[in-house]
């Protein structure tokens, strides 16, 4: 796909640090034919670099701004049809009741196509420019998800789920890999497929995905650890989500010092490992994760819905761990990372009610986790997460409604409304706390327009 | 306003009990010229009652259903421009920093008109058919809010805020009534105004509104208690929201046994009193509130945002207290009661993490609080909260999107999507957990269409 050299004109906002946003009111960002940022003018006065005089200009209307695309560090694409359904369950019964039957049905490629198309549409519409997807155990459907992400232009890590053990004793052969060898062989097939459609993993990357320790034999985890070492392909899995799960790990792996130790002994805990949840890490686990430089995906909505617990994010940040946000659809009810920012605020406030005010995250911190934090978690901090020369143009055009007169009601722009007294901090708080996908008017990945809301013009 | 006899045809859902919903798949509900339900056919086979053969029929398309209008038992209308802004504050500094300066500006009627029109539009669009509004200390602006609600057709309790004491020691004369007498006299003026526009309080009712004990002198509360006894007009106030506030009450009223005792001694704690928050009631207070049959407004989003605490709703329900939901804009970030259902689910799950699973509310229970619970809280359980013959037609037409094919994306219907495998329980969970105002396609109050989403047809 050939891109046209483009200058994006308008305010932009991104994280300057974990606690501070940078607001640039009048800017021009030049994006070259490769979808990379070639220059940034932090005013409208400076002359354009040579060769940019006739570039296309996209100027966004007020009150709008550019924001880096969101990074969803943990999402189960096939579970999307169950988003919002969790009933009275917690993790282990939820898996058996809702999740495994749905995932099992992805042997039907037509069904997979419908659902994968829909979830990629939805995540793009919520401003997710990079997503770490868990697929199912099926090779063809997993490869289809990779194809769809490539076609739609979303950066994606696509993982075939490895699980050669059942956690359902009544149903020991339902929905699992036949053997440890089958787990690895199927994973290799998915890696080969991604290599064939995107040889440099420019947009799509495979990711080694042992579901979680209770559904993997030690043998399969060792083999996947070996594959990780051999290929350098990243790893994603779950850890310390809820207490019955942790007890199950203790029973299943009685010789391991703790949950993190299981992965570590298999060579699956490295700087390229993304650990979802981390609600109940013990001090030894935190220390080990820090030593290995493994990464954390915080999934606040899911952890609340399934009553898993409140991850101690302030503590994990203070200890220097690297954290991003994950929607964890469908343990989480929404594919929106913006909603995770709000949920992360709220979960941290619940911690603060017990642990003291310091535990509460700020709006700025949640946006950092959603962008620069996520970029580090997926190992792409040199390419995404903020606006700097040389980075990809992975961006959202966010628009809030300015209420003009009496009873002014814009159904396109949605509920985040400006009355005129708001400074930039207030605008950002309103967006995070009251906004939704209606505020995401357009989305680009590597310079390509991948989503535009109906009725939007620029 | 004259209404046309109308038969509403389609599925309807409402609360059968605190824990159960009633799903009627094919129904006809006849609404007479007074906006009241004249008959309900729970099938499409029964013959229509005499005189209804030629009535207008409104048939809603699939997958839609009728649901009772929501009741917001606690909302500060003038604070709407600050919805979503709370920064790093908790209750008392939030009042001083954000709230009082905004409320004070409602001496400007033009500003009041713009904001009140907008918040009434917004609450209607979220399906709120009855709202308990706090206005400001200003008589003209409070009367304007009553006028707007009447004109727009929303049932409303409109309270001029009484506060003759400052909680801001540095600013003791800013934004308060001049005296206890002024509090009462201004309240009387607002009562007279409502009487003049809606003599039988059919749609609009005044409500006596001492802001909260720390901002009221004992003298003013006694006088307002007397007014309550004399007129039978209901009362609304705040109680036990956060700990510094409770300490302030202890310091200010050292002779009172507890916070609830302050109101009780002034004659302000009766079966017509709505108490917002109730996060930290002690056992004596709970007992007293039960004896007085006073009502509770649970405001989960606000209590989390301001780090006030998690109200023990399961315990309060088990003790037989009467509870509804409140958005508490702008302590709460949204005027959506549907969002409060989700927040109430989540807050109860945080309680459950400590108190055990039993503390978790079900989706059905949150919808009960939002409708029948709220109806009892505002003393209108004979008129609203569910669909029965003789009740007002206060209803929402809810529509969820059925995903048809690949990449099907309906921007009108919003994010709550059906894939075809959902039963009614699943549909309701999806609505509560993933839905928003885009699912509220039309809203009626007492038979009058008061909101219809752009692009919707029936």
Interface residues (C-beta under 8 A of the other chain):
Chain A: X81 X83 X84 X85 X86 X87 X88 X113 X114 X115 X117 X118 X121 X122 X125 X304 X305 X307 X309 X310 X333 X334 X336 X342 X345 X346 X349 X350 X352 X353 X357 X360 X362 X403 X405 X406 X407 X408 X409 X411 X415 X416 X417 X419 X421 X422 X425 X426 X429 X430 X431 X432 X433 X434 X435 X436 X437 X453 X454
Chain B: X81 X83 X84 X85 X86 X87 X88 X113 X114 X115 X117 X118 X121 X122 X125 X304 X305 X307 X309 X310 X333 X334 X336 X342 X345 X346 X349 X350 X352 X353 X357 X360 X362 X403 X405 X406 X407 X408 X409 X411 X415 X416 X417 X419 X421 X422 X425 X426 X429 X430 X431 X432 X433 X434 X435 X436 X437 X453 X454
